[in-house]
Structure formats: structure tokens, C-alpha cells
Amino acid sequence: MTGKQDGGAAFPICPGQEGAIADRFIRFVDMGDGDLSNCWNWIGAKSDRGYGVFTVKKPKQARAHRFSFQLFHGKEPSDLVLHLCDNPSCVNPTHLMDGNHGENMRQMAARKRAHRICARS
């Protein structure tokens, strides 16, 4: 099985990760034209901050990008899963990387996403 809809490029699901849960996950992914350089947007439930939420098995839920990382890379992230594309609803495994809080803060500052606290006069 691959993360692929109606032709286009494919990113293989890791062996042992195939099955009904992977099929159900893929149904909530808009892969657009299938080009791996484009975001694959989560079209299921989302958090108030725009991150996809996937019900693995009631009542267990996971952030969709974290589930995608594990599904396609075949391992649990060591800490955080970072978006290289800055799109919180993206689940394209080529746009996701294993990271940590420090790296997330560096990316946030470099991409000017950091909230600034202004001193009051």
C-alpha cells in the first residue's frame, strides 16, 4: 500500500503498518495532484490551532501529522514532529521531520512565526 490517490507520486507505507487503520487515515488526506513537493492536507477533524486530529481507536486520538510520520517512516518520533512547510494541517511525510523543542523554536524564529512580547512604556 502507498499513500497515493488516483495516480501521482507515492510514498510507501512502512511494512507492518498496512491495514484498515492506514486505509482509514488515508481517506482523510487530500493529496491534491499527488506531487510529493506539495502539502497533503488533512480534511478530517482539526484542533483549534489547525492541526489534524485522527481517532486511532476510540477514545485514543493522535495528531494527524504525528500519526503520518509513524505510518510512513515506520518509527515513533523521538520528541516532536516538525513541519518543514509551516502548514499545521499537512501530513505529507516528506514535509515532516523528527525534531525537538529547541529546533522548533529556532525554526519559529527563523520563519518569523514567534509571538513578540512588547515592553510597555
Contacts in CASP RR format, 6 or more apart in sequence:
PFRMAT RR
TARGET T0000
AUTHOR 0000-0000-0000
METHOD contacts of the structure
MODEL  1
MTGKQDGGAAFPICPGQEGAIADRFIRFVDMGDGDLSNCWNWIGAKSDRG
YGVFTVKKPKQARAHRFSFQLFHGKEPSDLVLHLCDNPSCVNPTHLMDGN
HGENMRQMAARKRAHRICARS
1 12 0 8 1.000
1 13 0 8 1.000
1 18 0 8 1.000
1 19 0 8 1.000
1 22 0 8 1.000
1 23 0 8 1.000
2 10 0 8 1.000
2 11 0 8 1.000
2 12 0 8 1.000
2 13 0 8 1.000
3 10 0 8 1.000
3 11 0 8 1.000
3 12 0 8 1.000
3 13 0 8 1.000
3 26 0 8 1.000
3 29 0 8 1.000
3 31 0 8 1.000
3 72 0 8 1.000
4 10 0 8 1.000
4 11 0 8 1.000
4 31 0 8 1.000
4 34 0 8 1.000
5 26 0 8 1.000
5 29 0 8 1.000
5 31 0 8 1.000
5 32 0 8 1.000
5 34 0 8 1.000
7 34 0 8 1.000
8 33 0 8 1.000
8 34 0 8 1.000
8 35 0 8 1.000
9 34 0 8 1.000
9 35 0 8 1.000
9 36 0 8 1.000
11 36 0 8 1.000
11 72 0 8 1.000
11 92 0 8 1.000
11 93 0 8 1.000
11 94 0 8 1.000
12 72 0 8 1.000
13 22 0 8 1.000
13 71 0 8 1.000
13 72 0 8 1.000
14 71 0 8 1.000
14 72 0 8 1.000
14 73 0 8 1.000
14 74 0 8 1.000
17 70 0 8 1.000
17 71 0 8 1.000
17 72 0 8 1.000
17 74 0 8 1.000
21 56 0 8 1.000
21 57 0 8 1.000
22 71 0 8 1.000
25 54 0 8 1.000
25 64 0 8 1.000
25 67 0 8 1.000
25 68 0 8 1.000
25 71 0 8 1.000
28 42 0 8 1.000
28 43 0 8 1.000
28 44 0 8 1.000
28 54 0 8 1.000
28 64 0 8 1.000
29 40 0 8 1.000
29 41 0 8 1.000
29 42 0 8 1.000
29 43 0 8 1.000
29 68 0 8 1.000
29 91 0 8 1.000
30 40 0 8 1.000
30 41 0 8 1.000
30 42 0 8 1.000
30 43 0 8 1.000
31 40 0 8 1.000
31 92 0 8 1.000
32 38 0 8 1.000
32 40 0 8 1.000
34 40 0 8 1.000
36 92 0 8 1.000
36 94 0 8 1.000
37 94 0 8 1.000
38 92 0 8 1.000
39 85 0 8 1.000
39 87 0 8 1.000
39 89 0 8 1.000
39 90 0 8 1.000
39 92 0 8 1.000
39 95 0 8 1.000
40 68 0 8 1.000
40 90 0 8 1.000
40 91 0 8 1.000
40 92 0 8 1.000
40 95 0 8 1.000
41 87 0 8 1.000
41 89 0 8 1.000
41 90 0 8 1.000
41 91 0 8 1.000
42 52 0 8 1.000
42 54 0 8 1.000
42 64 0 8 1.000
42 65 0 8 1.000
42 89 0 8 1.000
42 90 0 8 1.000
42 91 0 8 1.000
44 52 0 8 1.000
44 53 0 8 1.000
44 54 0 8 1.000
44 64 0 8 1.000
45 52 0 8 1.000
45 53 0 8 1.000
45 54 0 8 1.000
45 55 0 8 1.000
46 52 0 8 1.000
46 53 0 8 1.000
46 89 0 8 1.000
47 53 0 8 1.000
47 63 0 8 1.000
49 88 0 8 1.000
50 88 0 8 1.000
50 89 0 8 1.000
51 63 0 8 1.000
51 64 0 8 1.000
51 65 0 8 1.000
51 88 0 8 1.000
51 89 0 8 1.000
52 63 0 8 1.000
52 64 0 8 1.000
52 65 0 8 1.000
52 88 0 8 1.000
52 89 0 8 1.000
52 91 0 8 1.000
53 61 0 8 1.000
53 62 0 8 1.000
53 63 0 8 1.000
53 64 0 8 1.000
54 61 0 8 1.000
54 62 0 8 1.000
54 63 0 8 1.000
54 64 0 8 1.000
54 67 0 8 1.000
55 61 0 8 1.000
56 62 0 8 1.000
56 67 0 8 1.000
63 81 0 8 1.000
64 89 0 8 1.000
64 91 0 8 1.000
65 81 0 8 1.000
65 83 0 8 1.000
65 88 0 8 1.000
65 90 0 8 1.000
65 91 0 8 1.000
65 96 0 8 1.000
66 77 0 8 1.000
66 81 0 8 1.000
67 91 0 8 1.000
68 91 0 8 1.000
68 92 0 8 1.000
68 93 0 8 1.000
68 96 0 8 1.000
69 77 0 8 1.000
69 81 0 8 1.000
69 93 0 8 1.000
69 96 0 8 1.000
69 98 0 8 1.000
70 76 0 8 1.000
70 77 0 8 1.000
71 93 0 8 1.000
72 93 0 8 1.000
73 93 0 8 1.000
73 96 0 8 1.000
73 98 0 8 1.000
77 98 0 8 1.000
77 99 0 8 1.000
78 98 0 8 1.000
78 99 0 8 1.000
78 100 0 8 1.000
79 98 0 8 1.000
79 99 0 8 1.000
79 100 0 8 1.000
79 101 0 8 1.000
80 98 0 8 1.000
80 99 0 8 1.000
80 100 0 8 1.000
80 101 0 8 1.000
80 103 0 8 1.000
80 104 0 8 1.000
81 96 0 8 1.000
81 97 0 8 1.000
81 98 0 8 1.000
81 99 0 8 1.000
82 96 0 8 1.000
82 97 0 8 1.000
82 98 0 8 1.000
82 99 0 8 1.000
82 103 0 8 1.000
82 104 0 8 1.000
82 107 0 8 1.000
83 90 0 8 1.000
83 95 0 8 1.000
83 96 0 8 1.000
84 95 0 8 1.000
84 96 0 8 1.000
84 97 0 8 1.000
85 92 0 8 1.000
85 95 0 8 1.000
86 111 0 8 1.000
86 113 0 8 1.000
87 95 0 8 1.000
90 96 0 8 1.000
105 114 0 8 1.000
107 113 0 8 1.000
108 114 0 8 1.000
END
